[in-house]
Amino acid sequence: MAIDIEVTRRRFTVDEYDRMVEVGILTKYDRVELIHGEIVQKMPIGSRHTAAVAALHALFVTRLGERAIVRSAGSIRLPPDSSPEPDVVLLRWRDDFYRTVPTLCDDVLLAIEVAETSLRYDRRVKVPLYAERGIREVWIVDVDGECVEVYRGPMAGGYSTTQRIPRGTAFSPEAFPDVSLTVADILG
């Protein structure tokens, strides 16, 4: 016998989510992020994912210097109901390194998701979220596919341009066209 019950989900705001962290309901050991008001468990991280994040971080720190802040931990505050944690993000330079203010979408020059087990989720959920909130450029590093997907020109429902960069092709962040990378630089 099937029971027909309507369930209403309780969604959270960014402020409520931040408060859960402040009071210890959520800790740094809870691998979660807030997406469209729901607290979502993040995918497990494998060694290839970890290596790609470390490579991106090192490459950008070396090549950008003080032109941008390179962060490989932390969230982007996207009020009213999302606080995603990209694997690597390039932020506008601030002398205080965002100690005194939250990171907002206007601060983001490039958000990067490294996908070893999360490719479908990143494409279907996170990229559209970033576009909806105006993040100007997003990359997905597809570890298994050995390529980088570049999304530019945020608009309703997605990005106006999408490019899949294979091994051997040089590419650059839109904000820093003088900084050239290859897939091999990231994935080895």
Phi, psi and omega in degrees: 000120180274138178251126181265106181235131176270127181248133176254127179276144175265110179266153183248151173270168176299320179297317178295319179298313179300322179294323176299325177288315181303319184269000174092006176295319173248139180236176179296343179276346175275104182280080183226164172212160180262119181232118181050043175084355180250139176278117188247131176289131179280153181293155175297152180253125177264176183294325179291324176298310181301317180294320180295319178297316179297319179296313179301314181301310181297316180300312182290320178299315181294316187274338182259336182057233181264021178279340178203159171267129178257121182233132178241028173201147177113165186253165171250126181277115180238077180303151010267348194222020180220143177213070182287160179238089177298158180290321176219142177219138172259126184242153173304143181295135171221133181298333180269003179055031178068028176291327188256353179222151177286158176278121181249168184301326180293341179278342188274122175268328180201130173248134182235128172251130174260122186248106171256319177236359190243018187304311182298315179297315180299317180292317188271336184245305188286315180300312177299325177297313179299318179297313180303325183264003172087018175293121192291330180210138178226140171242143166245119174272108181272099185297312181291322181279354180049053178207173175235130175264127182248125180244127181222154177078070182298140176207175180301126176087356179158211181241149183287331177230140176226133180225137177256116184262116179275171174305145176089351180256129178279145178209164185220154171294143180303321181288341183223071184297344178277352180260105185259137178229164169230165177299323179298327177300325185272315187259353181084000000 
